[in-house]
């Protein structure tokens, strides 16, 4: 029996403070237990429900470190906010991480959403999707072809050359971190995959199938863009998420006991890669899901 789709794990954001050595240990453990990928969020600061403020490690430098201490798993941001970097610089960072990893990077990209961190760090919050559209128009040709010129309302690059190129032939795959109509219209003509967050589709395979059908309805002719999904997995000692994930309907609780069936259902609905969001996100949790998912490998 073969695994029906790739399965990875998102490392901690601000669920708890994680000392840096433990963070790398979690990444290595994810590889050791047989997961296919390791993901990190790209955020800067959160105001938590208890009134405290906490921030995660910076995403791209974290990915570079993970790339250096792992050898097999794919890695990526889930997802990188193009607003936080000049687009050409983001492409340069991605190409460097791809080289460090030996071609294991997936470039997840989105427009961002958390207004608090934009204000705190001085990034413009307005016209985020329009800015994303221009950023993507720069990032894609740089990663795939190594050179571009672009003059837009928000960004300008003149004969920008990306050297060294990414080591993965044709550049690392690009994943769109959205299923909103406008973002799909921008991304589907050029990206390799799209992603939906667990709270948006209610952590339900049936609802995921509905979301995917909607994306397929607007897919450009002759394009094949893979569908991916984050999956919330609640373990016995889970205490709930801190980042304010919202869904306007019922959210299905998926436990380790449900996970094999849930993965198979999502794969049957068309998901090719899943990112597990574990509550709590600890070494024990990673070991637990690794053992459970070994059933998928026959």
Long-range contacts (C-beta under 8 A, 24 or more apart in sequence): 1-296, 1-297, 1-298, 2-297, 2-298, 3-36, 3-293, 3-296, 3-297, 4-263, 4-264, 4-267, 4-268, 4-296, 5-263, 5-266, 5-267, 5-271, 5-272, 5-273, 5-274, 6-36, 6-37, 6-74, 6-272, 6-273, 6-274, 7-35, 7-36, 7-37, 7-263, 7-273, 7-274, 7-276, 7-293, 7-296, 8-35, 8-36, 8-37, 8-38, 8-39, 8-73, 8-74, 8-273, 8-274, 8-275, 8-276, 9-35, 9-37, 9-38, 9-39, 9-275, 9-276, 9-278, 9-281, 9-286, 9-289, 10-39, 10-40, 10-41, 10-78, 10-230, 10-275, 10-276, 10-277, 10-278, 10-281, 11-38, 11-39, 11-40, 11-281, 12-56, 12-281, 13-40, 13-41, 13-43, 13-46, 13-56, 13-243, 14-43, 14-46, 14-48, 14-54, 14-55, 14-56, 14-242, 14-243, 15-241, 15-242, 15-279, 15-280, 15-281, 16-280, 17-54, 20-57, 22-283, 23-57, 23-62, 24-65, 24-66, 24-69, 25-283, 26-281, 26-283, 26-286, 27-66, 27-69, 27-70, 27-73, 28-69, 28-70, 29-283, 29-286, 29-287, 30-73, 30-286, 30-290, 31-70, 31-71, 31-72, 31-73, 32-290, 33-286, 33-287, 33-289, 33-290, 33-291, 34-290, 34-293, 34-294, 34-297, 35-73, 35-276, 35-286, 35-289, 35-290, 35-293, 36-73, 36-74, 36-273, 37-73, 37-74, 37-75, 37-76, 37-106, 37-273, 37-275, 38-66, 38-70, 38-73, 38-74, 38-75, 39-75, 39-76, 39-77, 39-78, 39-108, 39-275, 40-66, 40-75, 40-76, 40-77, 40-78, 41-77, 41-78, 42-77, 42-78, 42-79, 42-80, 42-81, 42-84, 43-81, 43-114, 43-117, 44-84, 44-117, 44-120, 44-121, 45-116, 45-117, 45-120, 45-121, 46-114, 46-116, 46-117, 46-242, 46-243, 47-116, 48-242, 49-242, 49-244, 60-93, 60-94, 60-97, 63-97, 63-105, 64-96, 64-97, 64-100, 67-97, 67-100, 67-101, 67-102, 67-104, 67-105, 68-100, 70-101, 70-104, 71-102, 72-104, 73-104, 74-104, 74-105, 74-106, 75-101, 75-104, 75-105, 75-106, 76-105, 76-106, 76-107, 76-108, 76-175, 77-107, 77-108, 77-109, 78-108, 78-177, 78-195, 78-230, 78-275, 79-108, 79-109, 79-110, 79-175, 79-176, 79-177, 79-195, 80-107, 80-108, 80-109, 80-110, 81-110, 81-111, 81-112, 82-109, 82-110, 82-111, 82-112, 82-131, 82-132, 82-135, 82-136, 82-139, 83-111, 83-112, 83-118, 83-123, 83-124, 83-125, 83-128, 83-131, 83-132, 83-135, 84-112, 84-121, 84-123, 86-155, 87-134, 87-135, 87-136, 87-138, 87-139, 87-155, 87-157, 88-138, 88-139, 88-142, 88-157, 88-160, 88-162, 90-135, 90-139, 91-138, 91-139, 91-142, 91-143, 91-162, 92-162, 94-139, 94-143, 94-166, 94-172, 95-142, 95-143, 95-162, 95-164, 95-165, 95-166, 95-171, 98-166, 98-167, 98-168, 98-171, 98-172, 99-164, 99-166, 99-167, 102-167, 103-166, 103-167, 103-168, 103-172, 104-168, 105-166, 105-168, 105-172, 106-172, 106-173, 106-174, 106-175, 106-193, 107-139, 107-143, 107-172, 107-173, 107-174, 107-175, 108-174, 108-175, 108-176, 108-177, 108-195, 109-135, 109-136, 109-139, 109-174, 109-175, 109-176, 109-177, 109-187, 109-191, 110-176, 110-177, 110-178, 110-183, 111-178, 111-183, 127-154, 129-182, 129-183, 129-186, 130-154, 131-155, 132-183, 132-186, 133-186, 136-186, 136-187, 136-190, 139-174, 140-174, 140-190, 143-171, 143-172, 143-174, 144-170, 144-171, 175-228, 179-211, 179-214, 179-215, 181-218, 184-215, 184-218, 185-218, 188-215, 188-218, 188-219, 188-220, 188-223, 188-225, 189-220, 189-223, 191-225, 192-225, 192-226, 193-225, 193-226, 193-227, 193-228, 193-272, 193-273, 194-225, 194-226, 194-227, 194-228, 195-228, 195-229, 195-230, 195-275, 196-227, 196-228, 196-229, 196-230, 197-230, 197-245, 198-229, 198-230, 198-231, 198-232, 198-245, 198-251, 198-277, 199-232, 199-245, 199-246, 199-247, 199-251, 200-247, 201-229, 202-247, 202-249, 202-250, 202-251, 202-252, 203-231, 203-232, 203-251, 203-252, 203-253, 203-254, 204-251, 204-252, 205-262, 205-265, 205-266, 205-268, 205-269, 206-269, 208-266, 208-269, 208-271, 209-269, 209-270, 212-269, 212-270, 212-271, 226-272, 226-273, 227-270, 227-271, 227-272, 228-271, 228-272, 228-273, 228-274, 228-275, 229-266, 229-271, 229-274, 229-275, 230-274, 230-275, 230-276, 230-277, 231-262, 231-263, 231-266, 231-274, 231-275, 231-276, 231-277, 232-277, 232-279, 233-259, 233-276, 233-277, 233-278, 233-279, 233-285, 233-289, 234-279, 235-278, 235-279, 235-280, 235-285, 235-288, 237-280, 238-279, 238-280, 239-279, 239-280, 240-279, 241-277, 241-279, 256-288, 256-289, 256-292, 259-289, 259-292, 259-293, 260-292, 260-293, 260-295, 260-296, 263-293, 263-296, 264-296
